[in-house]
Amino acid sequence: MAEQTGRRGPYASGVARREEIVVAALELFAARTYDAVSLREVAAKVGITHSGLRHHFASKEELLTAVLHYNDQVSLTPDPEHEISGVEVHGVDWIRASVDVVAFNSRQPLVIRLFATLSVQATDPHHPAHAYFVKRYAVARGLVARELEFARANGDIRADTDVEAAAESLLATMDGLQIQWLLDPEHVDMVSAYRQFVDRFLTYLTSTDAAG
């Protein structure tokens, strides 16, 4: 038992140090963009040497990957297992629950700023985050479309709903509001605006008039 405990100490310390580096990198990338920040600057922010940082992350690209995955964990990207009060939700309830994701994101401005900045920079096919964002949006569209398909199969939204196009609209609104909020947080109430959009969005998808 003593031997196992001894192994856990350094391991736990290493995990904590990696997270400290990731958080520091996130803050620097969000403030000054990925391209403008060096590994030496990240190391200095954490209070370790450049070689000490390279012990945990061999390259800047590897560190960026870790930051992006941390970003996903913090920003609570909607997933099919989203729960409200411990109860798993799907379909229309899942779409409504996405407001909670936006509300949580509103308390993480650095994370949202990093996501917004990198997502634009990553439109360049040669950017190290390009493949990540292509996959992330494909997965997100698939998740939203699946929940809309669940709602359509249950008769909660119109049978003629194009779930793929509706998923694209929902995500575009969420991301667009985030950018407006980052630019002018004093005047843009991201959570309220998104909640109103979801209400109108679902009203439209259930309206018999819209089907004509």
N, C-alpha and C positions, 0 to 999 in steps of 0.2 A: 504493500500500500504506500509506503514511504517513497518508493521509487516512482510510482505513478504520480504522486503529488508533486514530486520534484520536476517531472516533465510538464505538468500543467502550468507551473509558475512561469517559465520562460515563454511557453506557448501563448498564455493569456496576455503576457506583456507584449509579445510580438503582434498579436491581433489588435491590441489597444493602440500600439504605435502606428500600425498600418491605417487604422481609422483616423488617427490624429493627422497623419499625412494627407489622407484623402480629403478631410474637412478643410485643411489649410489650402490644398490645391483648389478645391471648389471655390473658396472665398477669393483666391487670387485670380482664377480663371474668370469668375463672374465680374470682378472689378476691372480687370485689364485685358481680357480675352486670352484664349488659350495660346495663341501664337506669340504674345508679348511676354509670357512668363517662362522662366527657365527653371530647371530642376534645382539649381543652386538657390534660387529665391524661395522655392517651396521648403527646401531643407533649412534655410535660415529662419523661416517663419516658425518652423517646428522646433528649432534649436538643436539641430543635428548637422552632421557634416554631409557633404555631397555624396561621399562614398557610403555613409550610413543610410541615406535615403535609397541609394542604388541597391542596397542589400534587400530592401523590401520591394522596390520597383525598378526593374532593369532599364526601363526606357520611359520617356515622356508619354509615348503612346500607350504603354501599359498602365501608367498612372491615370491617363484620361479614361481608359476603359473602366477602371475601378471607380473613378468619379461618376461616370455615367450610370453605373449600376447602383451606386449609393444614391444618386439622384432619383432613380426609379423607386428605391425603397422609401425615401423620404417623401416624395411627392405622391405616393399612393396611387399609382396608375391604376385605373379601374380594371378589375379582373372578375372572372365569373364566380369567384368565391366571396365577393363583397358581402358583408353582413351588416344588418342593422339590429342592434340590441341582441346580438347572438343568433339571429335568424337569417338564414341564407335567403337572398332575394334574387329574382330573375325578371326578365321582361320589362314591363313599364315601371315596376318598382325599382329595378336596377338603374334604369335611365334617370329616374328621379333622385336616386341615391348619388348620382354623379355630382350633384350640387355639393354634397359633403366633401368630395374630393377637391373641388374648387375652393371651398371654404378653408380646407386644410392648407392648400397651396398659398392662400392669401397670407398665411402666417410664415411663409418660407420665401421671402422675396429674393434672396441670393440664389436659391435653387431655381426659381422660375427665371431669373435673369440669365443664369448660365444656360438653361435649356433653350431660351429664346435666342440667345446669341449663337450658340453652337448649332442649333437647327438650321439657321440661315447660312452660316459658314459651311456647314456640311452639305449644302447643295452642290458644292464643288466635288465631283467624283473622286478627286485626289485627296480630299481632306480625310484625316484618320478616323473621323467619326461618321463618315458618309454611310458606310454599310450599317452601322448601328442605327442611325435614324431611319434609313429605308426600312429596315426590319421592324423597328419600334412602331412606326406608323402602320405598317402592314398588319402587325399583331393587334394594335389598337383598333384599326378599322374592322378587323375580323371579330374582335370581342364585342364591339358595339353592334355590328350587324347580326351576330348570333343572338344577342338579347332582343333585338328588334324582330328577328325571325321567330323567337320564342313567343313574343307578344302577338305577332301575326298569326301563328299557329293556334294560339288560344282565343283568337277573335277579339283581342284587346285593341288592335289597330286595323286599319283597312287591309283587305286582302290584296289590293293592288299596290301596296307600298313597296317601293324600290329600297330594300333595306341597305344595300351597299351605298347608294347615293345619300340616304338619310344619315348613315353613319359618318360619311364624309362631312356633311353639313354640321353635325353635332361637334365633331372634333375641330373643325375650322372655326366654329364660334368660340369654343373653349380657348383655343390658342390665340385667336384674335383679341379676345377680351383681356387675356393675360398681357399682351403687348400694350394695349391701351392703358391698362392699369399700371404697368411698369413706367410708362411715359408720364402719366398724370394721376397718381394714386389719390390726390386730394379731391378729384372730381369724378373719377370712375369707380363706381361701386361694383367691382367684378362679380361678387357673389350674388347680389341682388339682380344684376343684369342677366347673369347666366340662369338664375332661377326663373326669371320671367321668360327667357327664351325657351327653356325646357317646357314650361307650361303651354306656351303658344305652339311649340313644336309638337307636343303630344296632342293638343287640341286639333291641330291640322291633320295629324295622322289618324285621328278618330272621326274626322268630319266627313259626312256623306256628301256634302256640297263639293268638297275638294276633289272627290272621285270623278266628278263630271268635268 
